[in-house]
Amino acid sequence: MTFDFVIFFLYIFIFIFEFNKFIFFLAILTFNKDNPEGYGRIVRGTRNQVNAIIEEKDANKEQKQIKEVNSGILAIKSNLMKELLPKVKNKNASKEYYLTDIVELAKEAGIKVWPFLLNDADEALGANTPLELQELERACQRQGAKKLINSGVRLADINRIDVRGSLKAGKETFLDVNNVFEGKVKIGKRSSVGPNCFISNSVIGDNVTIEANTVIEDSIVGNHCKLGPFARIRGGTELEGNSELGNFVEANRSKVGRESKAKHLTYLGDSHLGVRVNIGAGTITCNFDGKDKHKTKLEDGAFIGSNTSLVAPVKVGKKSYTGAGSVITKNVPPETLAIGRSKQSNIKRKK
């Protein structure tokens, strides 16, 4: 039985009650719980019929061993309810008026009680404590995880995924453990998300590999891209097909062209990379001058040497190079090697 069935159950009985004035029964939904503490116990009698619902504080030792409990969902005609409610008394340990007492009162009045036992207890769990609220959260996450699996998505562990919004994933996509998906997230076919990733309000293409501990926020990742581990993609960044951003690379408000790569220790802020641009390790775009943000443009085929600082606004032309360790403050023409560093000096150490 599913949550949809519970709703269907209520609609059916409302329909029956509305159009049949001669119905005299009370329907209740029950479920089994391994640890029923805090729930009203379903006490059955001869022919397995429900005789009463006994609350926790009023249950004796034998009744407390009962695993079948009250879901809190019942259906009865209003005219019958009006007859039963005045008979409810507060002769119990809490000195409260229990609505559940109408079950026993209905039996005494000759009104048939129809119990419906749920197959899946998760559908009707309540939350009386913070721990039970956690159990409800896990039940909800498991239900969503089951839908993903049934749609062709592969999960490493059905109990270790958190979807805090909506997640759509294509067939044969693999989701490793401890991933969090927030807002609206869409992942294509045959992609892979490694463990401990956070993805928020983003679109991921087909055949994408996302390594462990990667963060993607408000961005678009094209087909066949590779990200991480420990990458951070944010601020509306867009990666075109076959591009790569590797370990400890951050891209913010940037566009990374097809087959471009920044594989190690790089910051790309307000940047536009053309096709097949290669970014050496330790490169940063210096996009903030203390007052305003500025853009860096790296045209097709540009090769940026390791530990280069690109001081925006700046443009590196097609198929141009920068020497490792350079500080680039001026535009670089196409097919040019730019070196912006002082000449090495070796000074002998004094004894």
C-alpha positions as YAML, in Angstrom:
chain: A
units: angstrom
residues:
- id: 1
  name: MET
  ca: [0.00, 0.00, 0.00]
- id: 2
  name: THR
  ca: [1.30, 3.44, -0.87]
- id: 3
  name: PHE
  ca: [0.60, 6.99, 0.28]
- id: 4
  name: ASP
  ca: [-1.60, 7.33, -2.81]
- id: 5
  name: PHE
  ca: [-3.62, 4.37, -1.60]
- id: 6
  name: VAL
  ca: [-4.21, 6.03, 1.78]
- id: 7
  name: ILE
  ca: [-5.63, 9.06, 0.01]
- id: 8
  name: PHE
  ca: [-7.66, 6.75, -2.26]
- id: 9
  name: PHE
  ca: [-8.97, 4.97, 0.85]
- id: 10
  name: LEU
  ca: [-10.28, 8.25, 2.28]
- id: 11
  name: TYR
  ca: [-11.89, 9.36, -0.98]
- id: 12
  name: ILE
  ca: [-13.69, 6.04, -1.40]
- id: 13
  name: PHE
  ca: [-15.16, 6.14, 2.07]
- id: 14
  name: ILE
  ca: [-16.18, 9.78, 1.74]
- id: 15
  name: PHE
  ca: [-17.98, 8.85, -1.50]
- id: 16
  name: ILE
  ca: [-19.73, 5.89, 0.13]
- id: 17
  name: PHE
  ca: [-20.76, 7.87, 3.17]
- id: 18
  name: GLU
  ca: [-22.04, 10.75, 1.04]
- id: 19
  name: PHE
  ca: [-24.34, 8.66, -1.12]
- id: 20
  name: ASN
  ca: [-25.46, 5.93, 1.28]
- id: 21
  name: LYS
  ca: [-27.46, 6.99, 4.32]
- id: 22
  name: PHE
  ca: [-27.68, 3.47, 5.71]
- id: 23
  name: ILE
  ca: [-24.00, 2.74, 6.34]
- id: 24
  name: PHE
  ca: [-23.18, 1.95, 9.96]
- id: 25
  name: PHE
  ca: [-19.48, 1.26, 10.32]
- id: 26
  name: LEU
  ca: [-16.24, 2.84, 11.39]
- id: 27
  name: ALA
  ca: [-13.10, 2.32, 9.25]
- id: 28
  name: ILE
  ca: [-9.62, 2.76, 10.73]
- id: 29
  name: LEU
  ca: [-6.10, 2.47, 9.29]
- id: 30
  name: THR
  ca: [-3.56, 0.57, 11.37]
- id: 31
  name: PHE
  ca: [0.08, -0.45, 10.96]
- id: 32
  name: ASN
  ca: [2.69, -2.58, 12.70]
- id: 33
  name: LYS
  ca: [5.63, -0.94, 14.47]
- id: 34
  name: ASP
  ca: [8.57, -2.78, 16.03]
- id: 35
  name: ASN
  ca: [8.87, -0.16, 18.75]
- id: 36
  name: PRO
  ca: [5.26, 0.97, 19.38]
- id: 37
  name: GLU
  ca: [6.04, 3.20, 22.35]
- id: 38
  name: GLY
  ca: [3.83, 6.29, 22.36]
- id: 39
  name: TYR
  ca: [1.21, 4.88, 19.99]
- id: 40
  name: GLY
  ca: [-2.30, 3.69, 20.75]
- id: 41
  name: ARG
  ca: [-2.44, -0.12, 20.64]
- id: 42
  name: ILE
  ca: [-5.02, -1.93, 18.50]
- id: 43
  name: VAL
  ca: [-6.75, -4.48, 20.74]
- id: 44
  name: ARG
  ca: [-8.40, -7.24, 18.74]
- id: 45
  name: GLY
  ca: [-10.91, -9.76, 20.03]
- id: 46
  name: THR
  ca: [-12.71, -12.76, 18.61]
- id: 47
  name: ARG
  ca: [-12.55, -13.25, 14.85]
- id: 48
  name: ASN
  ca: [-9.65, -10.78, 14.88]
- id: 49
  name: GLN
  ca: [-12.03, -7.83, 15.10]
- id: 50
  name: VAL
  ca: [-10.92, -4.53, 16.67]
- id: 51
  name: ASN
  ca: [-12.43, -4.03, 20.13]
- id: 52
  name: ALA
  ca: [-10.62, -0.88, 21.24]
- id: 53
  name: ILE
  ca: [-7.65, 1.45, 20.89]
- id: 54
  name: ILE
  ca: [-5.71, 1.68, 24.16]
- id: 55
  name: GLU
  ca: [-3.37, 4.63, 24.62]
- id: 56
  name: GLU
  ca: [0.18, 4.13, 25.94]
- id: 57
  name: LYS
  ca: [-0.46, 5.46, 29.45]
- id: 58
  name: ASP
  ca: [-3.55, 3.29, 29.92]
- id: 59
  name: ALA
  ca: [-2.15, 0.08, 28.46]
- id: 60
  name: ASN
  ca: [-1.29, -2.82, 30.74]
- id: 61
  name: LYS
  ca: [1.88, -4.87, 30.42]
- id: 62
  name: GLU
  ca: [0.31, -7.33, 27.97]
- id: 63
  name: GLN
  ca: [-1.23, -4.60, 25.82]
- id: 64
  name: LYS
  ca: [2.08, -2.75, 25.59]
- id: 65
  name: GLN
  ca: [3.50, -5.80, 23.78]
- id: 66
  name: ILE
  ca: [1.05, -5.32, 20.90]
- id: 67
  name: LYS
  ca: [2.83, -4.20, 17.72]
- id: 68
  name: GLU
  ca: [-0.25, -3.09, 15.77]
- id: 69
  name: VAL
  ca: [-0.94, 0.59, 16.41]
- id: 70
  name: ASN
  ca: [-3.31, 3.39, 15.45]
- id: 71
  name: SER
  ca: [-2.37, 5.51, 12.41]
- id: 72
  name: GLY
  ca: [-4.68, 8.34, 13.44]
- id: 73
  name: ILE
  ca: [-6.70, 7.97, 10.23]
- id: 74
  name: LEU
  ca: [-10.35, 6.93, 10.44]
- id: 75
  name: ALA
  ca: [-13.56, 7.33, 8.46]
- id: 76
  name: ILE
  ca: [-17.10, 7.46, 9.82]
- id: 77
  name: LYS
  ca: [-20.36, 9.18, 8.89]
- id: 78
  name: SER
  ca: [-20.83, 12.50, 10.64]
- id: 79
  name: ASN
  ca: [-24.23, 11.56, 12.10]
- id: 80
  name: LEU
  ca: [-22.69, 8.50, 13.77]
- id: 81
  name: MET
  ca: [-19.82, 10.62, 15.06]
- id: 82
  name: LYS
  ca: [-22.32, 13.04, 16.62]
- id: 83
  name: GLU
  ca: [-23.93, 10.12, 18.45]
- id: 84
  name: LEU
  ca: [-20.63, 8.77, 19.78]
- id: 85
  name: LEU
  ca: [-18.76, 11.94, 20.76]
- id: 86
  name: PRO
  ca: [-20.99, 12.86, 23.75]
- id: 87
  name: LYS
  ca: [-20.28, 9.42, 25.21]
- id: 88
  name: VAL
  ca: [-16.50, 9.96, 25.27]
- id: 89
  name: LYS
  ca: [-15.27, 10.34, 28.86]
- id: 90
  name: ASN
  ca: [-11.94, 11.35, 30.34]
- id: 91
  name: LYS
  ca: [-11.58, 8.39, 32.66]
- id: 92
  name: ASN
  ca: [-7.95, 7.68, 31.80]
- id: 93
  name: ALA
  ca: [-4.46, 8.28, 33.16]
- id: 94
  name: SER
  ca: [-4.15, 11.63, 31.38]
- id: 95
  name: LYS
  ca: [-7.67, 12.85, 32.22]
- id: 96
  name: GLU
  ca: [-8.09, 13.68, 28.54]
- id: 97
  name: TYR
  ca: [-10.91, 13.06, 26.06]
- id: 98
  name: TYR
  ca: [-9.55, 10.54, 23.57]
- id: 99
  name: LEU
  ca: [-11.17, 10.49, 20.12]
- id: 100
  name: THR
  ca: [-9.92, 6.91, 19.85]
- id: 101
  name: ASP
  ca: [-12.45, 5.86, 22.51]
- id: 102
  name: ILE
  ca: [-15.13, 5.98, 19.81]
- id: 103
  name: VAL
  ca: [-13.86, 2.58, 18.57]
- id: 104
  name: GLU
  ca: [-14.94, 0.85, 21.77]
- id: 105
  name: LEU
  ca: [-18.12, 2.94, 21.90]
- id: 106
  name: ALA
  ca: [-18.92, 1.97, 18.31]
- id: 107
  name: LYS
  ca: [-18.61, -1.72, 19.19]
- id: 108
  name: GLU
  ca: [-20.96, -1.27, 22.13]
- id: 109
  name: ALA
  ca: [-23.47, 0.53, 19.89]
- id: 110
  name: GLY
  ca: [-23.43, -2.28, 17.34]
- id: 111
  name: ILE
  ca: [-21.50, -0.30, 14.77]
- id: 112
  name: LYS
  ca: [-19.09, -2.50, 12.84]
- id: 113
  name: VAL
  ca: [-15.41, -1.54, 13.00]
- id: 114
  name: TRP
  ca: [-13.44, -2.20, 9.82]
- id: 115
  name: PRO
  ca: [-9.64, -2.25, 10.29]
- id: 116
  name: PHE
  ca: [-7.29, -1.80, 7.33]
- id: 117
  name: LEU
  ca: [-3.72, -2.87, 8.07]
- id: 118
  name: LEU
  ca: [-1.04, -1.03, 6.08]
- id: 119
  name: ASN
  ca: [1.70, -3.21, 4.62]
- id: 120
  name: ASP
  ca: [4.29, -0.44, 4.86]
- id: 121
  name: ALA
  ca: [4.50, 1.21, 8.28]
- id: 122
  name: ASP
  ca: [6.46, 4.14, 6.85]
- id: 123
  name: GLU
  ca: [3.23, 5.42, 5.29]
- id: 124
  name: ALA
  ca: [1.67, 6.31, 8.63]
- id: 125
  name: LEU
  ca: [4.50, 6.97, 11.05]
- id: 126
  name: GLY
  ca: [3.97, 9.83, 13.49]
- id: 127
  name: ALA
  ca: [6.45, 12.18, 15.14]
- id: 128
  name: ASN
  ca: [6.11, 12.56, 18.88]
- id: 129
  name: THR
  ca: [9.83, 13.05, 19.51]
- id: 130
  name: PRO
  ca: [12.81, 14.54, 17.61]
- id: 131
  name: LEU
  ca: [14.06, 11.00, 17.02]
- id: 132
  name: GLU
  ca: [10.78, 9.96, 15.42]
- id: 133
  name: LEU
  ca: [10.94, 13.05, 13.22]
- id: 134
  name: GLN
  ca: [14.33, 11.77, 12.00]
- id: 135
  name: GLU
  ca: [12.74, 8.40, 11.27]
- id: 136
  name: LEU
  ca: [10.06, 10.13, 9.19]
- id: 137
  name: GLU
  ca: [12.73, 12.00, 7.24]
- id: 138
  name: ARG
  ca: [14.55, 8.74, 6.47]
- id: 139
  name: ALA
  ca: [11.28, 7.09, 5.44]
- id: 140
  name: CYS
  ca: [10.56, 9.94, 3.03]
- id: 141
  name: GLN
  ca: [14.10, 9.78, 1.60]
- id: 142
  name: ARG
  ca: [13.86, 6.00, 1.15]
- id: 143
  name: GLN
  ca: [10.61, 6.37, -0.76]
- id: 144
  name: GLY
  ca: [12.23, 8.87, -3.13]
- id: 145
  name: ALA
  ca: [15.29, 6.64, -3.48]
- id: 146
  name: LYS
  ca: [13.10, 3.68, -4.43]
- id: 147
  name: LYS
  ca: [11.50, 5.74, -7.20]
- id: 148
  name: LEU
  ca: [14.94, 6.60, -8.54]
- id: 149
  name: ILE
  ca: [15.99, 2.95, -8.55]
- id: 150
  name: ASN
  ca: [12.76, 1.90, -10.26]
- id: 151
  name: SER
  ca: [13.42, 4.50, -12.98]
- id: 152
  name: GLY
  ca: [16.84, 2.97, -13.76]
- id: 153
  name: VAL
  ca: [19.16, 4.99, -11.52]
- id: 154
  name: ARG
  ca: [21.80, 3.09, -9.54]
- id: 155
  name: LEU
  ca: [22.36, 4.00, -5.88]
- id: 156
  name: ALA
  ca: [25.26, 2.82, -3.72]
- id: 157
  name: ASP
  ca: [23.08, 2.89, -0.59]
- id: 158
  name: ILE
  ca: [19.36, 3.64, -0.51]
- id: 159
  name: ASN
  ca: [19.70, 4.96, 3.05]
- id: 160
  name: ARG
  ca: [22.44, 7.50, 2.32]
- id: 161
  name: ILE
  ca: [20.99, 10.04, -0.06]
- id: 162
  name: ASP
  ca: [19.29, 13.37, 0.71]
- id: 163
  name: VAL
  ca: [17.01, 15.07, -1.80]
- id: 164
  name: ARG
  ca: [15.93, 18.46, -0.48]
- id: 165
  name: GLY
  ca: [13.83, 19.48, -3.44]
- id: 166
  name: SER
  ca: [13.44, 17.56, -6.70]
- id: 167
  name: LEU
  ca: [15.94, 15.28, -8.42]
- id: 168
  name: LYS
  ca: [15.55, 13.82, -11.91]
- id: 169
  name: ALA
  ca: [18.24, 11.45, -13.13]
- id: 170
  name: GLY
  ca: [18.59, 9.43, -16.32]
- id: 171
  name: LYS
  ca: [18.98, 5.70, -16.69]
- id: 172
  name: GLU
  ca: [22.28, 4.07, -15.69]
- id: 173
  name: THR
  ca: [23.36, 7.13, -13.72]
- id: 174
  name: PHE
  ca: [25.18, 6.16, -10.51]
- id: 175
  name: LEU
  ca: [24.85, 8.05, -7.22]
- id: 176
  name: ASP
  ca: [27.37, 7.20, -4.52]
- id: 177
  name: VAL
  ca: [26.79, 7.66, -0.78]
- id: 178
  name: ASN
  ca: [26.18, 10.84, 1.23]
- id: 179
  name: ASN
  ca: [25.19, 13.09, -1.64]
- id: 180
  name: VAL
  ca: [22.87, 16.06, -1.05]
- id: 181
  name: PHE
  ca: [20.65, 17.41, -3.84]
- id: 182
  name: GLU
  ca: [18.97, 20.74, -3.13]
- id: 183
  name: GLY
  ca: [16.39, 22.68, -5.13]
- id: 184
  name: LYS
  ca: [15.81, 21.51, -8.71]
- id: 185
  name: VAL
  ca: [18.52, 19.18, -9.98]
- id: 186
  name: LYS
  ca: [18.54, 17.29, -13.28]
- id: 187
  name: ILE
  ca: [21.17, 14.70, -14.21]
- id: 188
  name: GLY
  ca: [21.37, 13.00, -17.57]
- id: 189
  name: LYS
  ca: [22.02, 9.40, -18.54]
- id: 190
  name: ARG
  ca: [25.07, 7.29, -17.63]
- id: 191
  name: SER
  ca: [26.57, 9.96, -15.38]
- id: 192
  name: SER
  ca: [28.33, 9.28, -12.09]
- id: 193
  name: VAL
  ca: [28.31, 11.29, -8.86]
- id: 194
  name: GLY
  ca: [30.99, 10.33, -6.36]
- id: 195
  name: PRO
  ca: [30.54, 10.37, -2.57]
- id: 196
  name: ASN
  ca: [29.94, 13.47, -0.43]
- id: 197
  name: CYS
  ca: [28.90, 15.83, -3.23]
- id: 198
  name: PHE
  ca: [26.49, 18.76, -2.96]
- id: 199
  name: ILE
  ca: [24.49, 19.76, -6.03]
- id: 200
  name: SER
  ca: [21.97, 22.61, -5.97]
- id: 201
  name: ASN
  ca: [19.69, 24.02, -8.69]
- id: 202
  name: SER
  ca: [21.84, 22.71, -11.52]
- id: 203
  name: VAL
  ca: [21.62, 20.74, -14.75]
- id: 204
  name: ILE
  ca: [24.14, 17.93, -15.36]
- id: 205
  name: GLY
  ca: [24.43, 16.36, -18.81]
- id: 206
  name: ASP
  ca: [24.96, 12.80, -20.03]
- id: 207
  name: ASN
  ca: [28.11, 10.76, -19.32]
- id: 208
  name: VAL
  ca: [29.40, 13.26, -16.76]
- id: 209
  name: THR
  ca: [31.85, 12.16, -14.06]
- id: 210
  name: ILE
  ca: [31.69, 14.05, -10.77]
- id: 211
  name: GLU
  ca: [34.35, 12.98, -8.31]
- id: 212
  name: ALA
  ca: [34.10, 13.01, -4.51]
- id: 213
  name: ASN
  ca: [33.45, 16.16, -2.46]
- id: 214
  name: THR
  ca: [32.47, 18.35, -5.39]
- id: 215
  name: VAL
  ca: [30.06, 21.29, -4.98]
- id: 216
  name: ILE
  ca: [27.89, 22.47, -7.87]
- id: 217
  name: GLU
  ca: [25.51, 25.40, -7.39]
- id: 218
  name: ASP
  ca: [23.28, 27.17, -9.92]
- id: 219
  name: SER
  ca: [25.31, 25.89, -12.87]
- id: 220
  name: ILE
  ca: [25.10, 23.92, -16.10]
- id: 221
  name: VAL
  ca: [27.45, 21.03, -16.87]
- id: 222
  name: GLY
  ca: [27.55, 19.73, -20.43]
- id: 223
  name: ASN
  ca: [27.89, 16.16, -21.69]
- id: 224
  name: HIS
  ca: [31.07, 14.16, -21.06]
- id: 225
  name: CYS
  ca: [32.51, 16.66, -18.56]
- id: 226
  name: LYS
  ca: [34.74, 15.66, -15.64]
- id: 227
  name: LEU
  ca: [34.68, 17.48, -12.30]
- id: 228
  name: GLY
  ca: [36.58, 17.12, -9.04]
- id: 229
  name: PRO
  ca: [37.49, 15.82, -6.66]
- id: 230
  name: PHE
  ca: [37.03, 18.84, -4.37]
- id: 231
  name: ALA
  ca: [35.89, 21.15, -7.18]
- id: 232
  name: ARG
  ca: [33.44, 24.00, -6.69]
- id: 233
  name: ILE
  ca: [31.27, 25.23, -9.55]
- id: 234
  name: ARG
  ca: [28.90, 28.12, -8.83]
- id: 235
  name: GLY
  ca: [27.34, 31.44, -9.77]
- id: 236
  name: GLY
  ca: [25.77, 30.45, -13.08]
- id: 237
  name: THR
  ca: [28.92, 28.83, -14.46]
- id: 238
  name: GLU
  ca: [28.45, 26.87, -17.68]
- id: 239
  name: LEU
  ca: [30.70, 24.02, -18.81]
- id: 240
  name: GLU
  ca: [30.47, 22.93, -22.42]
- id: 241
  name: GLY
  ca: [31.00, 19.32, -23.51]
- id: 242
  name: ASN
  ca: [34.18, 17.40, -22.69]
- id: 243
  name: SER
  ca: [35.59, 20.11, -20.44]
- id: 244
  name: GLU
  ca: [37.36, 19.32, -17.15]
- id: 245
  name: LEU
  ca: [37.73, 21.11, -13.82]
- id: 246
  name: GLY
  ca: [39.85, 19.04, -11.46]
- id: 247
  name: ASN
  ca: [40.83, 18.90, -7.81]
- id: 248
  name: PHE
  ca: [40.58, 22.15, -5.87]
- id: 249
  name: VAL
  ca: [39.41, 24.14, -8.89]
- id: 250
  name: GLU
  ca: [36.75, 26.81, -8.38]
- id: 251
  name: ALA
  ca: [34.74, 28.43, -11.17]
- id: 252
  name: ASN
  ca: [32.41, 31.35, -10.46]
- id: 253
  name: ARG
  ca: [30.26, 33.20, -13.01]
- id: 254
  name: SER
  ca: [32.34, 31.67, -15.78]
- id: 255
  name: LYS
  ca: [31.97, 29.84, -19.06]
- id: 256
  name: VAL
  ca: [34.30, 26.97, -19.87]
- id: 257
  name: GLY
  ca: [34.46, 26.08, -23.55]
- id: 258
  name: ARG
  ca: [34.45, 22.67, -25.16]
- id: 259
  name: GLU
  ca: [37.46, 20.47, -24.30]
- id: 260
  name: SER
  ca: [39.01, 23.12, -22.05]
- id: 261
  name: LYS
  ca: [40.77, 22.02, -18.89]
- id: 262
  name: ALA
  ca: [41.82, 23.34, -15.51]
- id: 263
  name: LYS
  ca: [42.88, 20.25, -13.60]
- id: 264
  name: HIS
  ca: [44.59, 21.52, -10.45]
- id: 265
  name: LEU
  ca: [44.42, 24.31, -7.86]
- id: 266
  name: THR
  ca: [42.82, 27.07, -9.94]
- id: 267
  name: TYR
  ca: [40.35, 29.93, -9.47]
- id: 268
  name: LEU
  ca: [38.33, 31.07, -12.47]
- id: 269
  name: GLY
  ca: [36.18, 34.10, -11.62]
- id: 270
  name: ASP
  ca: [34.22, 36.04, -14.24]
- id: 271
  name: SER
  ca: [36.11, 34.15, -16.95]
- id: 272
  name: HIS
  ca: [35.34, 33.06, -20.48]
- id: 273
  name: LEU
  ca: [37.37, 30.16, -21.83]
- id: 274
  name: GLY
  ca: [37.21, 29.27, -25.49]
- id: 275
  name: VAL
  ca: [37.70, 25.85, -27.06]
- id: 276
  name: ARG
  ca: [40.63, 23.63, -25.92]
- id: 277
  name: VAL
  ca: [42.07, 26.11, -23.41]
- id: 278
  name: ASN
  ca: [44.56, 24.59, -20.97]
- id: 279
  name: ILE
  ca: [44.99, 26.12, -17.50]
- id: 280
  name: GLY
  ca: [48.13, 25.20, -15.54]
- id: 281
  name: ALA
  ca: [48.07, 24.42, -11.81]
- id: 282
  name: GLY
  ca: [47.98, 27.36, -9.44]
- id: 283
  name: THR
  ca: [46.49, 29.80, -11.95]
- id: 284
  name: ILE
  ca: [44.09, 32.47, -10.71]
- id: 285
  name: THR
  ca: [42.04, 35.18, -12.37]
- id: 286
  name: CYS
  ca: [42.36, 38.37, -10.33]
- id: 287
  name: ASN
  ca: [38.85, 39.60, -11.07]
- id: 288
  name: PHE
  ca: [38.31, 42.08, -8.21]
- id: 289
  name: ASP
  ca: [40.14, 45.39, -7.97]
- id: 290
  name: GLY
  ca: [38.73, 46.32, -4.59]
- id: 291
  name: LYS
  ca: [35.69, 48.04, -6.07]
- id: 292
  name: ASP
  ca: [34.49, 46.25, -9.22]
- id: 293
  name: LYS
  ca: [34.61, 42.79, -10.78]
- id: 294
  name: HIS
  ca: [36.28, 42.44, -14.20]
- id: 295
  name: LYS
  ca: [36.35, 39.71, -16.85]
- id: 296
  name: THR
  ca: [39.12, 37.51, -18.19]
- id: 297
  name: LYS
  ca: [38.87, 36.08, -21.72]
- id: 298
  name: LEU
  ca: [41.01, 33.18, -22.87]
- id: 299
  name: GLU
  ca: [40.52, 32.50, -26.55]
- id: 300
  name: ASP
  ca: [40.62, 29.13, -28.35]
- id: 301
  name: GLY
  ca: [43.75, 27.09, -27.82]
- id: 302
  name: ALA
  ca: [45.30, 29.37, -25.20]
- id: 303
  name: PHE
  ca: [47.79, 27.70, -22.86]
- id: 304
  name: ILE
  ca: [48.20, 29.27, -19.41]
- id: 305
  name: GLY
  ca: [51.37, 28.27, -17.59]
- id: 306
  name: SER
  ca: [51.34, 27.12, -13.98]
- id: 307
  name: ASN
  ca: [51.05, 29.72, -11.23]
- id: 308
  name: THR
  ca: [49.95, 32.49, -13.61]
- id: 309
  name: SER
  ca: [48.00, 35.47, -12.24]
- id: 310
  name: LEU
  ca: [45.67, 36.97, -14.84]
- id: 311
  name: VAL
  ca: [44.82, 40.50, -13.70]
- id: 312
  name: ALA
  ca: [41.42, 41.39, -15.16]
- id: 313
  name: PRO
  ca: [40.28, 42.93, -17.37]
- id: 314
  name: VAL
  ca: [42.57, 41.00, -19.66]
- id: 315
  name: LYS
  ca: [42.45, 38.86, -22.81]
- id: 316
  name: VAL
  ca: [44.80, 36.10, -23.97]
- id: 317
  name: GLY
  ca: [44.55, 35.57, -27.73]
- id: 318
  name: LYS
  ca: [44.18, 32.36, -29.73]
- id: 319
  name: LYS
  ca: [46.94, 29.78, -29.31]
- id: 320
  name: SER
  ca: [48.93, 32.10, -27.04]
- id: 321
  name: TYR
  ca: [51.03, 31.01, -24.07]
- id: 322
  name: THR
  ca: [51.92, 32.49, -20.71]
- id: 323
  name: GLY
  ca: [55.11, 31.54, -18.94]
- id: 324
  name: ALA
  ca: [54.84, 29.81, -15.61]
- id: 325
  name: GLY
  ca: [54.75, 32.19, -12.68]
- id: 326
  name: SER
  ca: [53.77, 35.19, -14.79]
- id: 327
  name: VAL
  ca: [51.58, 38.11, -13.75]
- id: 328
  name: ILE
  ca: [49.66, 39.10, -16.87]
- id: 329
  name: THR
  ca: [48.30, 42.65, -16.75]
- id: 330
  name: LYS
  ca: [47.98, 43.43, -20.46]
- id: 331
  name: ASN
  ca: [46.21, 41.76, -23.37]
- id: 332
  name: VAL
  ca: [48.21, 39.04, -25.15]
- id: 333
  name: PRO
  ca: [47.95, 38.96, -28.98]
- id: 334
  name: PRO
  ca: [47.21, 35.65, -30.77]
- id: 335
  name: GLU
  ca: [50.03, 33.11, -31.09]
- id: 336
  name: THR
  ca: [52.27, 34.95, -28.64]
- id: 337
  name: LEU
  ca: [54.29, 33.91, -25.60]
- id: 338
  name: ALA
  ca: [53.73, 36.31, -22.69]
- id: 339
  name: ILE
  ca: [56.15, 36.35, -19.78]
- id: 340
  name: GLY
  ca: [55.51, 38.71, -16.89]
- id: 341
  name: ARG
  ca: [58.11, 37.99, -14.22]
- id: 342
  name: SER
  ca: [61.43, 39.40, -13.06]
- id: 343
  name: LYS
  ca: [64.72, 37.90, -14.14]
- id: 344
  name: GLN
  ca: [66.10, 35.32, -11.69]
- id: 345
  name: SER
  ca: [68.91, 36.54, -9.47]
- id: 346
  name: ASN
  ca: [71.08, 34.25, -7.39]
- id: 347
  name: ILE
  ca: [72.46, 35.98, -4.32]
- id: 348
  name: LYS
  ca: [75.07, 34.13, -2.38]
- id: 349
  name: ARG
  ca: [74.17, 33.53, 1.23]
- id: 350
  name: LYS
  ca: [76.34, 35.35, 3.76]
- id: 351
  name: LYS
  ca: [77.98, 33.21, 6.44]
...
